[in-house]
């Protein structure tokens, strides 16, 4: 008769059961570390994008119809901030983003400092509308140009040469406001492509600065459309 005591008893844990506990603990620690790594990676990516947007290429959300059909409401255009960093100057036909403080806007509106920082970060990533002081327009005249509207054919002339403005919104006149100006050196005369919906240099003729935008206020050149996907590609510069 076999009287040997069974090796396995209900009151004791098997070796396999005892080994599960440290593995579960290690698994929890691993998950925590993974979340921390993911969070840190997210912060690094956000900082990189902010720095990249502030110094190299910045997404710019189009808030109005003033640049149709070149840019539509909701388009994200990519602004090349290096375009004028190394001596190159804005040219006629360039699509420029600029700070209109002192030319299109008398002074920067006051706001909550923290809210301003958050909004600035969101706009730098193309997630929010740009500040009220930032504008996108087309350069029509540069320093020294004689810009007239309109000639006998109803066209804008620059230095006596009529412009072929095929980029204008269909049905729009080049300008319903007659003007003749000589652009001071170091400034730009800018207009929207949707002339009937654009507040531009024409609307500030009687104000200090005469509607001219100082070149030093140009943030960059809008070279590409990044969103929506159906409109990906190079922006139409229409340079003359």
C-alpha positions in Angstrom: 0.0 0.0 0.0 1.4 3.3 -1.0 1.6 5.7 2.0 3.8 8.3 0.4 2.7 11.9 1.0 1.5 13.7 -2.2 4.0 16.3 -3.5 1.3 18.9 -4.2 -0.9 20.3 -1.5 -3.7 22.9 -1.7 -2.2 25.1 0.9 1.0 25.9 -0.9 1.7 27.9 -4.1 3.3 26.2 -7.0 6.6 27.7 -8.3 4.8 29.0 -11.3 2.3 30.9 -9.2 5.0 32.5 -7.2 6.8 33.8 -10.3 3.8 35.6 -11.7 3.8 38.4 -9.2 7.1 40.0 -10.1 6.3 39.7 -13.8 3.0 41.6 -13.2 4.8 44.3 -11.2 7.4 44.6 -14.0 4.6 44.9 -16.5 3.0 47.8 -14.6 6.3 49.6 -14.3 6.9 49.1 -18.0 3.6 50.6 -18.9 4.2 53.6 -16.8 7.6 54.1 -18.4 6.1 53.8 -21.8 3.5 56.5 -21.1 6.3 58.7 -19.7 8.4 58.2 -22.8 5.4 58.9 -25.0 4.6 62.1 -23.1 8.3 63.2 -23.2 8.4 62.5 -27.0 5.2 64.5 -27.5 6.7 67.5 -25.6 9.9 67.3 -27.7 7.9 67.1 -30.9 5.8 70.1 -29.9 8.8 72.2 -29.0 10.5 71.2 -32.3 7.4 72.2 -34.3 7.2 75.5 -32.5 10.8 76.3 -33.1 10.6 75.2 -36.7 7.5 77.3 -37.2 9.0 80.4 -35.6 12.2 80.3 -37.6 11.8 78.2 -40.7 8.3 77.4 -42.1 5.1 78.3 -40.3 1.6 77.1 -41.1 -0.8 80.1 -41.6 -4.5 79.6 -41.4 -6.4 81.7 -44.0 -9.2 83.4 -42.1 -11.0 85.4 -44.8 -12.0 85.5 -48.5 -9.6 88.4 -49.3 -7.1 86.2 -51.3 -9.6 84.0 -53.2 -9.1 82.2 -55.5 -5.4 81.8 -54.7 -6.2 81.0 -51.0 -9.6 80.0 -49.6 -11.0 80.3 -46.2 -9.6 77.5 -44.0 -6.5 76.8 -46.2 -3.3 76.2 -44.3 -0.5 77.9 -46.3 3.2 77.3 -45.4 5.1 80.5 -44.9 8.8 80.4 -45.8 10.4 82.5 -43.1 13.9 82.1 -44.7 12.8 83.7 -48.0 14.0 87.2 -47.1 16.6 86.4 -44.4 19.7 86.5 -46.6 19.4 89.7 -48.5 16.6 88.9 -50.9 13.8 91.4 -51.0 10.1 90.9 -51.7 9.3 91.2 -55.4 6.1 92.1 -57.3 3.7 89.2 -57.3 5.1 87.7 -54.0 2.4 86.4 -51.6 3.6 87.8 -48.3 2.5 87.4 -44.7 3.3 90.5 -42.6 2.7 92.2 -39.3 0.3 95.1 -40.0 1.0 96.9 -36.8 1.6 100.6 -37.7 0.3 100.2 -41.3 -2.9 98.2 -41.4 -3.5 98.3 -37.6 -2.6 101.3 -35.5 -1.4 99.4 -32.5 -1.4 95.9 -31.2 -4.6 95.2 -29.2 -4.1 94.4 -25.5 -5.0 90.9 -24.4 -4.4 88.4 -21.6 -0.7 87.4 -21.6 -1.3 83.7 -21.0 -4.1 83.5 -23.5 -1.9 85.4 -26.0 0.9 82.9 -25.6 -1.4 79.9 -26.0 -3.1 81.5 -29.1 0.4 82.3 -30.5 1.5 78.7 -30.1 -1.7 77.4 -31.7 -1.5 79.8 -34.6 2.2 78.9 -35.1 1.1 75.3 -35.6 -1.7 76.3 -37.9 -4.4 75.2 -35.5 -5.9 78.7 -34.8 -6.5 81.9 -36.8 -3.5 84.2 -37.0 -3.3 87.3 -34.7 -5.5 90.2 -35.8 -2.3 92.1 -36.7 -1.1 89.5 -39.3 -2.2 89.7 -42.9 -1.5 87.9 -46.2 -1.6 89.9 -49.4 0.1 90.1 -52.8 2.9 92.5 -53.5 1.8 94.9 -56.3 4.5 97.6 -55.9 7.9 97.7 -54.3 10.1 100.7 -53.3 10.3 103.3 -56.1 7.4 101.9 -58.2 4.8 104.3 -59.6 1.5 102.4 -59.2 -1.7 103.7 -60.9 -5.2 102.5 -61.2 -6.6 102.4 -63.6 -5.5 102.9 -67.2 -7.8 103.2 -70.1 -8.3 99.4 -70.1 -9.2 99.4 -66.4 -5.9 97.7 -65.4 -3.4 98.5 -62.7 -0.2 99.9 -64.1 3.3 99.7 -62.5 5.8 102.1 -64.0 3.6 102.6 -67.1 3.2 98.8 -67.7 -0.2 97.3 -67.3 -0.3 94.2 -65.1 -1.7 90.9 -66.3 -3.6 89.9 -63.1 -5.0 86.5 -64.1 -5.0 85.6 -60.4 -7.9 88.0 -59.6 -11.2 86.6 -58.4 -13.5 86.0 -61.4 -15.6 89.1 -62.1 -13.6 91.4 -59.9 -12.3 94.7 -61.2 -8.6 95.4 -60.5 -9.8 98.2 -58.3 -13.0 100.3 -57.9 -11.0 102.9 -56.0 -8.8 105.1 -58.3 -5.3 105.8 -57.0 -1.8 106.9 -58.0 1.1 106.4 -55.6 4.8 106.2 -55.6 6.0 103.5 -53.2 8.6 104.8 -50.8 11.9 102.9 -50.6 11.8 100.1 -48.0 8.0 99.7 -48.2 5.5 97.7 -50.2 2.1 98.3 -51.8 0.0 95.2 -51.3 -3.5 94.1 -52.4 -5.7 91.1 -52.1 -6.6 88.9 -55.1 -10.3 89.1 -54.2 -10.3 92.9 -54.6 -14.0 93.4 -53.7 -13.5 91.5 -50.4 -10.1 92.8 -49.5 -9.1 95.5 -47.1 -5.6 96.4 -48.3 -3.2 99.3 -49.0 -6.1 101.1 -50.8 -8.1 101.3 -47.6 -5.3 103.0 -45.7 -4.3 105.7 -48.2 -5.3 108.6 -45.9 -3.8 107.2 -42.8 -0.2 107.6 -41.4 2.0 105.5 -43.6 -0.4 105.8 -46.6 -1.1 102.0 -46.7 2.5 101.1 -47.2 3.9 98.0 -45.5 7.5 98.3 -44.2 9.7 95.5 -45.6 11.0 94.9 -42.1 7.4 93.9 -41.1 7.3 91.0 -43.6 7.2 87.7 -41.7 7.7 85.5 -44.8 6.5 84.4 -48.2 3.5 82.1 -48.6 5.1 79.5 -50.9 2.9 76.4 -50.5 -0.6 75.2 -49.7 -0.4 72.4 -47.1 -4.0 71.8 -46.4 -6.5 70.6 -47.6 -4.9 67.6 -49.4 -6.8 68.4 -52.6 -5.0 71.7 -52.8 -1.5 70.6 -52.0 1.2 72.3 -54.0 3.0 75.4 -54.8 1.1 78.7 -54.4 0.7 80.8 -57.5 3.2 83.6 -57.0 2.2 85.5 -60.2 5.6 87.3 -60.0 6.3 90.1 -62.4 
